[in-house]
């Protein structure tokens, strides 16, 4: 079995997907035969986190209850004018879909590797498309555990358990090592499998790349050879995923949602006038390179701060990212942190700022639970921005 997985992981194809013929996409497998045209100039998206069951699912071992929960949430999101749902389908190297590369996710049943009784992603795609909404599959590329370093606690068929040499440990958690060729192959094959088997409209990675502040060898600097090599490995993965999507299903959008700050101006004169955590250094995330090379279709920086925040002012960062994508084909959709009441309560003001910049063509709200609980009375403001009549209310107890 170990040899079989190793072979699968080494069979990445940069020109054509390494996915078995039986996984070729059709309407039955994908769960949808409804075409959805994405208006990339007007994206209103909501992040649905599944790790820890944050947004979904709230029940385990009950397919019908999970389907009902997802359907009800989609109805409420649609009523607010949300046109895109971003579902975390690979939270910890496991899957909310049938996969030959990743075991079934524990969030579905409480046991990693256990079949949940249905294919959640197929159901979700169908449910979204039936409402005229797009679905983007959200992947955490490198994360293996959120906490815990006992590799034997993973399911027996987890690639990290079968191939422990692919894993690094830091801060009491496990991660796939971005330097390993087999890791790049695994992630690229995972993307290929999803877009070949399911009628998803997008693939998106979030801000987890190298473990935050993963230590450098003694004597190495954050701009030294090792740090640069780490960023190069991440960039190589992004380029490979881009190529795989372009050669397999170019209609699928590829996006990344990095930390809101690339570099501070104090580190680089071309960085933003901010004083926060820098993605370029802390997680080896070089969004500028991805944008410049147009390896991604959209960037959704996590500008989770409120207007006037001294270290990271909202408009300062919107303007900086607008300048970064200007003159490229990369779309800019701002991820807005409505999980913070200070942000949720001023979301109308933030949306007004977004409208000032032609490069900003969408918002992605984190997360579904906070949106549906109407934190900071954000629902009516978002609905009004989306042209929904004021009489519409969809508040849902969580």
C-alpha positions in Angstrom: 0.0 0.0 0.0 2.8 2.4 0.9 4.4 1.8 -2.5 1.1 2.3 -4.3 0.6 5.7 -2.7 4.2 6.7 -3.4 3.6 5.8 -7.1 0.4 7.9 -7.2 2.1 10.8 -5.6 5.0 10.7 -8.1 2.8 10.6 -11.1 2.0 14.3 -11.4 1.6 15.5 -15.0 2.4 19.1 -15.8 0.7 18.9 -19.2 -2.1 16.5 -18.5 -3.6 15.4 -15.2 -2.6 12.2 -13.6 -6.2 11.2 -12.8 -7.6 7.7 -13.7 -9.9 7.7 -16.7 -12.8 6.6 -14.4 -12.5 10.0 -12.8 -13.2 11.9 -16.0 -15.8 14.6 -15.2 -19.4 14.0 -16.2 -22.7 15.5 -15.0 -23.4 12.5 -12.8 -20.1 12.5 -11.0 -19.8 16.2 -10.6 -23.3 16.5 -9.1 -24.3 19.2 -11.5 -25.3 19.6 -15.1 -26.2 23.3 -14.7 -23.8 25.8 -16.2 -23.0 28.8 -14.0 -21.5 31.9 -15.5 -19.4 33.7 -13.0 -19.5 37.5 -13.1 -15.9 38.2 -12.1 -16.6 41.9 -12.0 -19.1 41.4 -9.2 -18.1 38.6 -6.8 -19.9 38.4 -3.5 -18.6 35.3 -1.8 -18.7 33.7 1.7 -16.0 31.5 3.2 -17.4 28.2 4.6 -14.9 26.7 7.0 -15.1 23.0 7.8 -12.1 22.5 10.0 -13.4 21.9 13.6 -16.9 22.2 12.0 -16.6 26.0 12.2 -19.3 26.7 9.6 -20.1 23.1 8.4 -21.1 20.5 9.4 -22.7 20.9 12.8 -23.7 17.3 12.9 -21.6 14.1 12.2 -22.6 10.7 10.8 -25.9 12.0 9.4 -25.8 12.6 5.7 -29.4 13.9 5.5 -28.9 16.3 8.4 -25.7 17.6 6.7 -27.4 18.1 3.4 -30.3 19.9 5.1 -27.9 22.2 6.9 -26.0 23.0 3.8 -29.1 23.7 1.8 -30.6 26.0 4.4 -27.4 28.0 4.7 -27.2 28.3 0.9 -30.8 29.6 0.8 -30.0 32.3 3.4 -26.8 33.3 1.7 -28.5 33.6 -1.7 -31.1 35.9 -0.1 -28.3 38.3 0.9 -27.0 38.5 -2.6 -24.1 36.1 -2.1 -23.3 34.6 -5.5 -20.3 32.4 -4.6 -19.7 29.9 -1.9 -16.1 29.0 -1.0 -16.1 25.6 0.8 -13.1 24.2 2.7 -12.9 20.7 1.1 -9.4 19.7 2.2 -8.8 21.1 5.7 -6.1 18.8 7.1 -4.8 16.7 4.2 -8.2 15.0 4.1 -11.2 15.4 1.9 -14.9 16.3 1.9 -15.1 14.4 -1.5 -14.2 10.9 -2.8 -10.4 10.9 -3.4 -7.7 8.4 -4.3 -5.1 10.8 -2.8 -6.6 12.1 0.5 -8.7 10.2 3.1 -12.2 11.2 4.1 -12.2 14.1 6.5 -12.9 13.5 10.1 -15.2 16.6 10.3 -17.9 14.4 8.5 -18.0 11.5 10.9 -15.5 12.1 13.7 -13.2 9.5 12.2 -10.7 10.3 9.5 -10.9 7.9 6.6 -14.5 6.8 7.3 -16.9 7.0 4.4 -19.7 9.5 5.4 -22.4 7.8 3.4 -22.5 10.3 0.5 -20.2 12.6 -1.5 -20.5 16.1 0.1 -18.7 18.0 -2.6 -21.0 16.5 -5.3 -24.0 17.5 -3.3 -22.6 21.0 -2.6 -21.9 21.7 -6.3 -25.4 20.7 -7.3 -26.9 22.7 -4.5 -24.9 25.8 -5.4 -25.5 25.6 -9.2 -29.2 25.0 -8.7 -29.3 28.4 -7.1 -27.2 30.0 -9.9 -24.3 30.3 -7.4 -20.7 29.4 -8.1 -18.7 27.0 -5.8 -15.0 27.4 -5.2 -13.1 24.5 -3.6 -10.9 25.8 -0.8 -7.8 23.8 0.0 -5.2 24.0 2.7 -2.2 22.8 0.6 0.3 21.9 3.3 -1.5 21.5 6.6 -1.7 17.9 8.0 -2.9 18.6 11.6 -4.0 21.7 13.5 -2.6 20.3 16.7 -0.8 17.1 17.5 2.4 15.5 16.1 1.5 11.8 16.5 1.5 10.6 12.9 -0.1 7.3 14.0 -3.2 9.3 14.9 -3.9 9.9 11.2 -6.0 7.5 9.2 -4.1 4.4 8.0 -4.4 5.6 4.4 -3.3 9.2 5.0 -0.3 10.0 2.8 1.5 11.7 5.7 1.2 8.5 7.7 2.3 6.3 4.8 5.2 8.7 4.0 6.3 10.4 7.2 9.5 11.6 5.5 7.2 14.1 3.7 6.2 15.8 6.9 7.7 18.6 9.1 6.7 19.3 12.7 6.5 22.7 14.2 4.6 24.3 17.1 2.9 21.0 18.0 1.5 20.5 14.5 2.3 18.6 11.3 2.8 20.0 7.8 3.7 18.7 4.4 7.2 19.8 3.6 7.0 22.3 0.6 10.5 21.3 -0.5 9.6 17.7 -1.3 8.9 16.8 -4.9 6.3 14.2 -3.8 4.5 16.9 -1.8 4.2 19.1 -4.9 3.0 16.1 -6.9 0.4 15.2 -4.2 -1.1 18.7 -4.1 -1.1 19.2 -7.9 -2.7 15.8 -8.3 -5.3 16.7 -5.7 -6.2 19.8 -7.6 -6.4 17.8 -10.8 -8.6 15.2 -9.3 -11.1 17.8 -8.0 -11.4 19.7 -11.2 -11.6 16.5 -13.3 -14.2 14.8 -11.2 -16.3 17.8 -9.9 -17.9 20.7 -11.7 -16.3 23.2 -9.4 -16.0 26.8 -10.6 -12.7 27.6 -8.8 -9.8 26.3 -6.7 -8.5 28.6 -3.9 -5.7 28.3 -1.4 -5.7 30.3 1.8 -2.9 31.9 3.7 -1.3 28.7 5.1 2.0 28.0 3.4 5.2 27.4 5.4 4.4 27.2 9.1 4.3 30.8 10.5 7.9 31.8 11.4 9.3 28.4 10.8 12.9 28.8 12.0 15.8 29.3 9.6 19.1 27.5 10.1 21.5 29.3 12.3 23.3 32.1 10.4 20.6 32.4 7.7 18.7 35.7 7.3 15.1 36.2 6.1 16.4 37.3 2.7 19.1 34.7 2.6 19.6 31.6 0.4 17.4 29.2 2.5 14.5 31.7 2.9 14.7 32.5 -0.9 14.7 28.7 -1.6 11.6 28.2 0.5 9.7 31.0 -1.4 10.9 29.4 -4.7 9.4 26.1 -3.7 6.0 27.6 -2.9 6.2 29.6 -6.1 7.0 26.4 -8.0 3.8 24.7 -6.6 1.7 27.7 -7.6 3.0 27.6 -11.1 2.4 23.9 -11.4 -1.2 24.2 -10.1 -1.7 27.0 -12.6 -0.4 24.9 -15.5 -2.5 21.9 -14.4 -5.7 23.9 -14.3 -4.9 25.6 -17.6 -4.3 22.3 -19.4 -7.2 20.4 -17.8 -10.1 22.8 -17.3 -9.2 26.4 -18.1 -12.7 27.5 -17.2 -11.8 26.9 -13.5 -10.6 30.0 -11.7 -7.5 29.6 -9.6 -7.2 32.0 -6.6 -5.2 32.5 -3.5 -6.1 34.4 -0.3 -2.9 35.5 1.3 -2.3 37.4 4.5 -3.2 41.1 4.0 0.3 42.4 4.2 2.9 41.3 1.6 5.7 43.4 3.1 5.8 46.5 5.2 7.4 49.6 3.7 10.0 49.4 6.5 11.2 46.2 5.0 10.8 47.1 1.4 10.1 50.6 0.0 7.6 49.1 -2.4 5.7 47.4 0.5 2.6 48.9 2.2 2.6 51.7 4.8 1.8 49.2 7.5 3.4 47.6 10.5 1.9 44.1 10.7 2.9 40.5 10.0 4.5 40.2 6.6 3.5 37.2 4.5 6.7 37.3 2.5 8.8 36.5 5.5 6.5 34.8 8.0 5.1 32.1 5.7 7.2 32.4 2.5 4.3 33.7 0.6 5.3 35.9 -2.4 2.0 37.2 -3.8 3.7 39.8 -6.0 5.4 37.0 -8.0 2.1 35.1 -8.5 0.4 38.3 -9.7 3.3 39.5 -11.9 3.4 36.1 -13.7 -0.4 35.8 -13.8 -0.2 32.3 -12.3 -3.5 33.0 -10.6 -6.8 34.3 -11.8 -7.7 36.2 -8.6 -6.1 37.3 -5.4 -8.1 37.8 -2.3 -5.9 39.4 0.4 -7.2 39.0 3.9 -7.6 42.6 4.9 -9.2 41.8 8.2 -8.6 45.1 9.9 -11.0 48.0 10.4 -10.7 51.5 8.9 -8.2 53.5 10.8 -6.2 50.7 12.3 -2.8 52.2 13.0 -0.7 49.2 12.0 -2.9 48.1 9.0 -5.4 50.6 7.8 -8.1 49.1 5.6 -8.0 51.6 2.7 -4.2 51.8 2.8 -4.1 48.1 2.0 -6.9 48.1 -0.6 -5.0 50.8 -2.4 -1.7 48.9 -2.2 -3.2 45.7 -3.6 -5.1 47.6 -6.3 -1.7 48.9 -7.5 -0.3 45.4 -7.5 -2.9 43.9 -9.8 -3.2 47.0 -12.1 -2.2 46.2 -15.6 -2.5 42.4 -15.1 -5.3 39.9 -15.7 -5.5 39.1 -12.0 -8.8 40.0 -10.4 -8.8 41.5 -6.9 -11.5 40.4 -4.5 -11.0 41.6 -0.9 -11.4 39.1 1.9 -13.1 41.0 4.7 -13.1 39.8 8.3 -16.6 40.1 9.5 -15.8 37.7 12.4 -14.5 40.9 14.0 -17.4 43.0 15.2 -15.4 46.2 14.5 -15.2 45.2 10.9 -18.7 43.8 10.6 -20.3 47.0 11.9 -18.5 49.2 9.4 -18.8 46.8 6.4 -20.8 49.3 4.5 -18.0 51.8 4.8 -15.5 49.2 3.7 -17.6 48.3 0.7 -17.8 52.0 -0.2 -14.0 52.1 -0.1 -13.8 49.1 -2.4 -16.0 50.9 -4.9 -13.5 53.7 -5.1 -10.9 51.4 -6.7 -11.7 50.0 -10.2 -9.4 47.0 -9.6 -11.6 45.8 -6.8 -14.3 43.6 -8.3 -15.5 41.6 -5.4 -15.6 40.7 -1.7 -15.2 37.4 0.1 -16.7 37.5 3.7 -15.1 35.4 6.4 -17.1 33.5 7.5 -20.6 32.0 6.9 -21.5 31.7 10.6 -20.8 35.3 11.4 -22.6 36.5 8.4 -25.7 34.4 9.2 -25.6 35.4 12.9 -25.7 39.1 11.7 -22.7 40.2 13.7 -22.5 44.0 13.8 -25.8 44.2 11.9 -23.8 43.3 8.7 -26.5 41.5 6.9 -28.6 44.5 5.9 -25.5 46.4 4.8 -24.3 43.6 2.6 -27.7 43.0 1.2 -28.2 46.6 0.4 -24.8 46.7 -1.4 -26.0 43.7 -3.4 -29.3 45.4 -4.3 -31.5 43.2 -2.1 -34.7 44.8 -0.8 -34.5 46.0 2.8 -37.5 43.9 3.7 -35.4 40.7 3.3 -34.0 39.3 6.6 -32.4 35.9 6.9 -30.8 36.0 10.4 -30.1 32.4 11.5 -29.3 31.3 15.0 -26.0 29.4 15.1 
